[in-house]
């Protein structure tokens, strides 16, 4: 028993020492930006870091998504190799790295999902700028419904900071929470004139606008911050792929990172306008067994799509999702199931789908089969529609 209490006291001392060490490291970083929200966090984090670098600000960025990555001051990237599930201690290591490298700015993508951990992450990092990209219905298993997610994100807003958001639906809730914590609010659409910015067709405009609004707060001129952001998109973003197959033209749009229904509808509407309409629309849905509620919501929504040519199912929750699609009016002959062998030969198998001028949109989640499909497309050296168009 005595040994047990000694170990408890020793562990407690270590925790206190760790806390003060992290606090010291945080204090050494002048500009701290935490990117939170439902959709677009990784992209916005990359864009902000790119915009800050052009102003000779020594910037570290950290992506938390499916491929956790550290972005260094020279723009180079290093993938974080996880040997266990993601933990908040990963953020501490990046904070220490930024302090060691004497970074002027650290842009972190929030990695917490549950309300308690989101609040803890904010408390420890103490961001000067807190970004809320948007609020959508997601992670119901951990957080609850959309209204509960609004509460969770608002509770994570830090005191005495600047909150930047493009979220319109819940703007009043965000504003009230920011005000209660002595933080100011900047609504992106009101903060900067975007008329003269030539935003590429292969990205979502809202993500670019948020990044440029944050760069403006950092006293970086729009012309300076916009150039590296758009250049980075040209080099790294690949959402739209196009390739011929026999007598048909096939387009694939990567929306796997879009995994809630409202955002998915916005994504489809956005690309339908960009491409001048869809003749034959096909959904490739990457399902997850640990997101059963997401499958139910998406199946109901897919059943309402009027110009739907077919649905291809990949992922780990296929049998239940297929059943829900049929229950929501999708005929079984319109549903195709792909295993990994078909995903690896994605170009050939997409070409076998009946119809001409085919458009395929990937939705649901990027993890697992989604990432495998994207990598298969890249390895096949497809012709990509990018900024040049």
MOSULKA-V471692 format. One record per pair of residues at least 12 apart in sequence whose ideal C-beta (glycine too) atoms are under 6 Angstrom apart, sorted by the first residue. I is the first residue (numbers start at 1). J is the second residue. D is the distance in whole Angstrom. If there is no record, write none. Layout:
BEGIN
I | J | D
I | J | D
END
This chain:
BEGIN
22 | 92 | 5
22 | 95 | 6
25 | 95 | 5
25 | 96 | 5
25 | 99 | 4
26 | 126 | 6
28 | 99 | 5
29 | 98 | 5
29 | 103 | 6
29 | 106 | 5
30 | 104 | 6
31 | 105 | 4
31 | 128 | 6
32 | 106 | 5
32 | 127 | 5
32 | 128 | 5
33 | 107 | 5
33 | 127 | 6
33 | 129 | 5
34 | 108 | 5
34 | 110 | 6
34 | 125 | 6
34 | 127 | 4
34 | 130 | 5
35 | 109 | 5
35 | 131 | 4
36 | 110 | 4
36 | 132 | 6
37 | 132 | 5
37 | 133 | 3
37 | 134 | 5
38 | 134 | 6
38 | 135 | 6
38 | 136 | 4
38 | 138 | 5
39 | 134 | 5
39 | 136 | 6
39 | 263 | 5
40 | 133 | 4
40 | 207 | 5
41 | 109 | 5
41 | 133 | 6
42 | 63 | 5
42 | 65 | 4
42 | 109 | 6
43 | 207 | 5
44 | 133 | 6
44 | 207 | 5
44 | 210 | 5
44 | 211 | 6
45 | 61 | 6
45 | 63 | 6
45 | 107 | 5
45 | 109 | 4
47 | 211 | 3
47 | 229 | 5
48 | 107 | 5
48 | 211 | 5
48 | 214 | 5
49 | 61 | 3
49 | 71 | 5
49 | 107 | 5
50 | 228 | 4
50 | 229 | 5
50 | 232 | 4
51 | 211 | 6
51 | 215 | 4
51 | 225 | 4
51 | 229 | 5
52 | 105 | 5
54 | 224 | 5
54 | 228 | 4
55 | 220 | 4
57 | 104 | 4
57 | 105 | 5
58 | 73 | 5
58 | 103 | 5
58 | 104 | 5
59 | 73 | 6
59 | 105 | 4
60 | 98 | 4
60 | 103 | 5
60 | 106 | 5
61 | 107 | 4
62 | 94 | 5
62 | 108 | 5
63 | 109 | 5
64 | 109 | 4
64 | 111 | 4
66 | 366 | 5
66 | 367 | 5
68 | 80 | 4
86 | 111 | 6
113 | 139 | 5
113 | 142 | 5
114 | 142 | 6
115 | 152 | 4
118 | 156 | 4
119 | 155 | 6
119 | 156 | 5
122 | 156 | 5
122 | 158 | 5
127 | 158 | 6
127 | 161 | 6
128 | 161 | 6
129 | 162 | 5
129 | 214 | 6
130 | 157 | 6
130 | 158 | 6
130 | 161 | 5
130 | 163 | 5
131 | 164 | 5
132 | 153 | 6
132 | 165 | 4
132 | 167 | 6
134 | 167 | 5
135 | 150 | 6
135 | 153 | 6
135 | 167 | 5
135 | 170 | 5
136 | 260 | 4
136 | 262 | 6
136 | 263 | 5
137 | 260 | 5
138 | 260 | 5
140 | 293 | 4
150 | 170 | 5
150 | 173 | 6
154 | 173 | 6
154 | 177 | 4
157 | 177 | 5
157 | 178 | 6
157 | 181 | 6
159 | 181 | 4
159 | 182 | 6
160 | 182 | 5
161 | 183 | 5
162 | 184 | 5
163 | 178 | 5
163 | 183 | 5
163 | 185 | 5
164 | 186 | 5
164 | 213 | 6
164 | 214 | 6
166 | 188 | 4
166 | 206 | 5
166 | 210 | 5
188 | 209 | 5
188 | 210 | 6
188 | 213 | 5
191 | 213 | 5
192 | 213 | 5
192 | 216 | 6
194 | 209 | 6
197 | 226 | 6
200 | 233 | 6
200 | 387 | 4
201 | 274 | 5
202 | 237 | 6
202 | 239 | 5
202 | 240 | 5
202 | 386 | 6
203 | 233 | 5
203 | 237 | 6
211 | 229 | 6
212 | 225 | 6
234 | 387 | 5
238 | 384 | 6
239 | 254 | 5
240 | 253 | 5
240 | 385 | 5
241 | 377 | 5
241 | 382 | 5
241 | 384 | 6
242 | 383 | 6
242 | 385 | 5
243 | 382 | 5
243 | 383 | 6
245 | 351 | 3
248 | 356 | 5
249 | 357 | 5
250 | 350 | 5
250 | 358 | 5
251 | 359 | 5
252 | 360 | 5
253 | 271 | 5
253 | 361 | 5
254 | 362 | 5
254 | 374 | 6
255 | 267 | 5
255 | 361 | 5
255 | 362 | 6
255 | 363 | 5
256 | 286 | 6
256 | 362 | 5
256 | 366 | 4
256 | 370 | 4
257 | 366 | 5
258 | 363 | 6
259 | 364 | 6
259 | 365 | 5
261 | 297 | 6
261 | 301 | 5
264 | 363 | 5
278 | 359 | 5
279 | 357 | 5
280 | 309 | 4
280 | 355 | 4
280 | 358 | 5
281 | 307 | 5
281 | 308 | 6
281 | 309 | 6
281 | 359 | 5
282 | 309 | 5
282 | 310 | 5
282 | 360 | 5
283 | 311 | 5
283 | 361 | 6
284 | 312 | 4
284 | 360 | 6
284 | 362 | 5
285 | 313 | 6
285 | 363 | 6
285 | 364 | 5
286 | 314 | 5
286 | 315 | 4
286 | 364 | 4
286 | 365 | 5
286 | 369 | 5
286 | 370 | 4
287 | 315 | 4
287 | 317 | 4
287 | 321 | 5
287 | 364 | 6
288 | 315 | 6
288 | 316 | 6
288 | 317 | 6
288 | 365 | 5
289 | 316 | 4
289 | 317 | 4
295 | 317 | 5
295 | 321 | 5
296 | 324 | 6
299 | 324 | 3
299 | 325 | 5
299 | 328 | 5
300 | 328 | 5
303 | 328 | 3
303 | 329 | 4
303 | 330 | 6
309 | 355 | 6
310 | 334 | 5
311 | 335 | 5
312 | 336 | 5
312 | 338 | 6
313 | 337 | 5
314 | 338 | 5
314 | 369 | 4
315 | 369 | 5
318 | 337 | 6
322 | 335 | 6
343 | 369 | 6
343 | 372 | 5
343 | 373 | 5
344 | 376 | 5
346 | 373 | 6
346 | 376 | 5
346 | 377 | 6
347 | 380 | 5
END
